[in-house]
Structures are given as structure tokens and as C-alpha cells.
Amino acid sequence: MTRRDLLPLLLAMLLALLPLYGAAVQPLEFKDTAEEQRFQHLTRQLRCLVCQNQNLADSDAGLAGDLRREVFEQLRAGKSDDEIKQYLVSRYSQFVLYDPPLSGSTWLLWFGPLLALLVGAGVVTVIVRRRAANAATAPQTRGPAHEEEDW
Amino acid sequence: MARAIPLILFLLLAALLGFGLAWNNTHDQREVPSPLIDKPAPAFSLPVLNDATREFGSADLKGKPYLLNVFGSWCPSCVDEHPVLMRHAKELGVPLIGYNWKDDPADATAWLARFGNPYDVIVTDRVGRTAIDFGVYGAPETFLVDSNGKIRLKRIGPVTPEYVEKVLKPAVLALRSGMP
């Protein structure tokens, strides 16, 4: 058997394992696709606390499985998305939310980038104005005196 | 003056980097502060390890301060923490409740036989719902609950001798003096 023949075979074997992987991550039984979509949408907005850069839907940590089951059972019990989020926030703090609400401790997170942009715009304005003023007072005489502006 | 600006900017950036490095050395970025501090500890009632007929829980602890230590035989850091509990738990003078989290009772029993048992009572929870109520996200974690049933402290990660001396002992003393 040449290497060329082997490749499709290996791929086929890998693909055969795929359903097993899916089953390991998601053993919950949904009653319809609407429920499943709601569950997936909700767990994608929640952070796994064990592997902190993964969401609950993707993580295969033991605790993430427990939390998915909890979310699923509450969803089944008729709780709203907000109620389920509140349930987790009251235990694990706002850190579980991938999209943190605006509050006293998160205002810097929300407005920090805008603040940095404004500071940057201010610096650029000052530099541009200063150059314009220099150009107006000393046109076409770029001598050693202005060299220090060139950085 | 203008020539010095790049140097000043560089020094500011270097200072920021230095601050970040120092901060990371003294703070665990993965640590999530518990919103349950100074809130009532969640109620629980769970089977006692190796005694399926008995349940133990917050009702049995009503009116007295206690420490709740989350552990599992699958948890490597718990092995590091264990000698500290063995040596210092009795000095604190409050009951130490073991919460055996997502563990096989047989594994937990073997683990305790090997490393010793510092706990006054051990409850088991294979499903882990009580852990979610306590906001546990890893083992080991340790909670100090006061006589009013409020969570006073949460230690994320192993309890160290320094933590016992500098935090736990003063906190337990404060509970004593605060009691009528």
C-alpha cells in the first residue's frame, strides 16, 4: 500500500471518531431544535471558570459539564435566560459573563478604548497644530533648528 | 526638552511593563473573587463518606463557625495542601468539614488512608451541585463560615502555613471576639 492510498483511509478513520467526540461534549437530550439553539446560544455567552478563555459550550472540563447540566435543567424548568445568568453571576460573579454589563467596576473596560482614542486624537491635534504654526512662521527653511521635530 | 520625549515615553512603557510583571507575580490572574463573601452560606445536606445512612449538612452546623475544605483524590494541589491541614487544622479550634468533590468514595478513602484524615466530618458530592452553590471552580478551595452562617473568607488554591498564620488564625479570633 502506498502512502497515497493510506491518506484517505486515515481520514476516514478520523471522521469515524467524530461522532464520539460530539457525544462526549454534549450528552444532553433536547426536545426540539429551538431548545437546543437557545441552550447553545446561552452557553456561548457564559465563561468556563476552569479554562478561562473558553465558553461553557466548548469546554470539556468537569465543572463545565456540571454547569451545562445545571443550565439545561433550569432552562427545562422554564427559567428565562436572564434568570439563569443571574443564578451563575450570584455564585461566580460577573466574570462568568462574556459580555459584562456596564457597572462601576467595568466602566474602564467599556470606555477605556474610547478614552485612549480621545487622548491619541488630542496628541495628534497638538502635533499637527504645532507643525502648521512652524510652517507658517518659517516656510521652506527647514534647517537644524527644526530637526528635533522630526522624531 | 523635545528630544527627551521619546526617552520619557520609553521609560513610561518600561515602568508599565515592570508594574505588570510585579503584579502578575503577586496576583493570580485566574483567581475569581467570590461574590458570596459576607453572604449566607448555601444550605446543603450530603451523605457522609463511608456512611450511606447518614447525611450531614448546614443544619448540623447551625450556630457554630466552621471551615469547609473542598478536596478530591484526583486533585494534585490537594496533596500539597494536605500536610498543612494535618498540622494546623486542630490549632484553629473550629470544625474542619471535608467536602469530597466529584470523587469516587473508594478513591477518597484510599487517599485519606495514605495521607491522613484532618477532617471532623467528610461529606461526599459526586454530582457537584453544592459546589456550584458555593461558587467552587477548582480544588482545593476553603471557606470560613461564621456562627451566623455567613461566609467570611474564601481561599482559592492550597492553604499554606503562611495563610493559616496571617489570615485564618486572626479571622477565627475575630469571630470569637465578635460572638456574644
Contacts between the chains, C-beta under 8 A, distances in Angstrom:
chain1	res1	chain2	res2	distance
A	49	B	32	6.2
A	49	B	137	3.6
A	49	B	138	7.6
A	50	B	137	6.2
A	50	B	138	6.5
A	52	B	30	6.0
A	62	B	102	5.9
A	62	B	128	7.9
A	63	B	128	7.4
A	63	B	131	7.7
A	63	B	136	8.0
A	63	B	137	5.9
A	63	B	138	7.7
A	66	B	102	7.8
A	66	B	127	7.5
A	66	B	128	4.7
A	66	B	129	7.7
A	66	B	131	7.6
A	66	B	132	6.4
A	67	B	132	6.7
A	70	B	129	7.4
A	70	B	132	6.0
A	89	B	35	7.3
A	90	B	35	6.3
A	90	B	36	7.9
A	91	B	35	7.2
A	91	B	36	6.9
A	91	B	132	6.3
A	91	B	133	6.6
A	91	B	134	7.4
A	91	B	135	4.0
A	92	B	32	6.4
A	92	B	35	7.5
A	92	B	135	5.2
A	92	B	137	6.7
A	93	B	32	5.9
A	93	B	33	6.3
A	93	B	34	7.0
A	93	B	35	4.5
A	93	B	135	7.7
A	95	B	32	4.7
A	148	B	2	4.9
A	148	B	3	5.5
A	149	B	2	7.0
A	151	B	2	7.9
A	151	B	3	7.9
A	151	B	5	7.4
A	151	B	6	5.8
